Amino acid sequence: MPGDLVAMLKTREGSRFSELERLHRPPTRMTRTAFARALERADEISAYRLAG
């Protein structure tokens, strides 16, 4: 798991943000699509099981 977290700090080719920044950024508009993407991000974050 620590390697996965370190990998999230890297920025992909052609991207302005790291994966961690992408997961951290809130939606700028509250539309159905933005809400669905926020839920997808929450699922991605929960996969890391960071809660102790």
C-alpha positions as CSV (number, residue, x, y, z in Angstrom):
1,M,0.0,0.0,0.0
2,P,2.7,2.6,0.7
3,G,4.0,2.2,-2.8
4,D,0.5,2.9,-4.2
5,L,0.3,6.1,-2.2
6,V,3.7,7.2,-3.4
7,A,2.7,6.4,-7.0
8,M,-0.3,8.8,-6.5
9,L,2.1,11.7,-6.1
10,K,3.4,11.4,-9.7
11,T,1.9,13.4,-12.5
12,R,1.0,11.5,-15.6
13,E,2.2,12.5,-19.0
14,G,0.0,15.3,-20.4
15,S,-1.7,15.9,-17.0
16,R,-1.5,19.0,-14.8
17,F,-2.4,17.2,-11.6
18,S,-1.2,14.1,-9.7
19,E,-3.7,11.4,-9.0
20,L,-3.8,12.5,-5.4
21,E,-4.7,16.0,-6.4
22,R,-7.4,14.7,-8.8
23,L,-9.0,12.8,-6.0
24,H,-8.7,15.8,-3.6
25,R,-10.3,18.4,-5.9
26,P,-14.0,19.0,-5.3
27,P,-16.5,19.4,-8.1
28,T,-16.8,23.0,-9.3
29,R,-20.5,22.6,-10.2
30,M,-23.1,20.6,-8.4
31,T,-24.7,18.8,-11.4
32,R,-25.7,15.1,-11.6
33,T,-22.6,14.3,-13.5
34,A,-20.3,16.1,-11.0
35,F,-22.1,14.3,-8.1
36,A,-21.6,11.0,-9.8
37,R,-17.9,11.7,-10.4
38,A,-17.6,12.7,-6.7
39,L,-19.0,9.4,-5.7
40,E,-16.6,7.6,-8.0
41,R,-13.7,9.4,-6.4
42,A,-15.0,8.4,-2.9
43,D,-15.0,4.8,-4.1
44,E,-11.5,5.1,-5.3
45,I,-10.3,6.7,-2.1
46,S,-12.1,4.0,0.0
47,A,-10.2,1.3,-1.9
48,Y,-7.0,2.5,-0.1
49,R,-8.5,1.7,3.3
50,L,-6.7,4.6,5.0
51,A,-9.0,4.7,8.1
52,G,-7.3,3.1,11.1
